[in-house]
């Protein structure tokens, strides 16, 4: 499903070229649960951004469902991203002025989904996450755990094949964090491919596969064992 070959990503920092990813090769199959781990600056988020089509490699090929994404235009990448990938971030990235329902509805508006269908799907998504009484609340009226559940509803409203979670519990207390992980893992049991960036070894152990990055290279991949 996800196949990265000889991926490199470089950034210019002042006069110095920093190689965030260096010759990364990885394949993730449909339905896997993968934790991407490593110290700060190891390239975890850069790798996730490339998988999520939020960034492009300087070198290498990224194939998603047998489609060479490196040959796509920005608009074509956006279309693939909209229909195949859902994102859950540490800091939620909800639109502050929109209600919970409006935040969840936004991807469907961009995709041109019929308004009546949008409303029913939003209500179902928020109810399934215990937020039926928070549909009209803005992000600043929600707890951290509630915001992350709204973000999960938004990430899954287009019924993607893949969820990419970047430190999804990093801004939550322990109880809320466990609730969020359990929601993500429940989605995984229903067939969604779950790829999670985390520095927390306890969270990493929950995944069926762990990929360790050091200095932009894969130092260990339990999927290879």
PyMOL commands that set and color helices and strands:
alter all, ss='L'
color gray80, all
select helices_A, chain A and resi 44-51+69-71+74-84+100-111+115-128+139-141+144-156+174-189+201-206+222-224
alter helices_A, ss='H'
color red, helices_A
select strands_A, chain A and resi 2-13+16-28+33-37+59-64+67-68+85-89+162-166+193-197+209-214+217-221
alter strands_A, ss='S'
color yellow, strands_A
deselect
rebuild
show_as cartoon
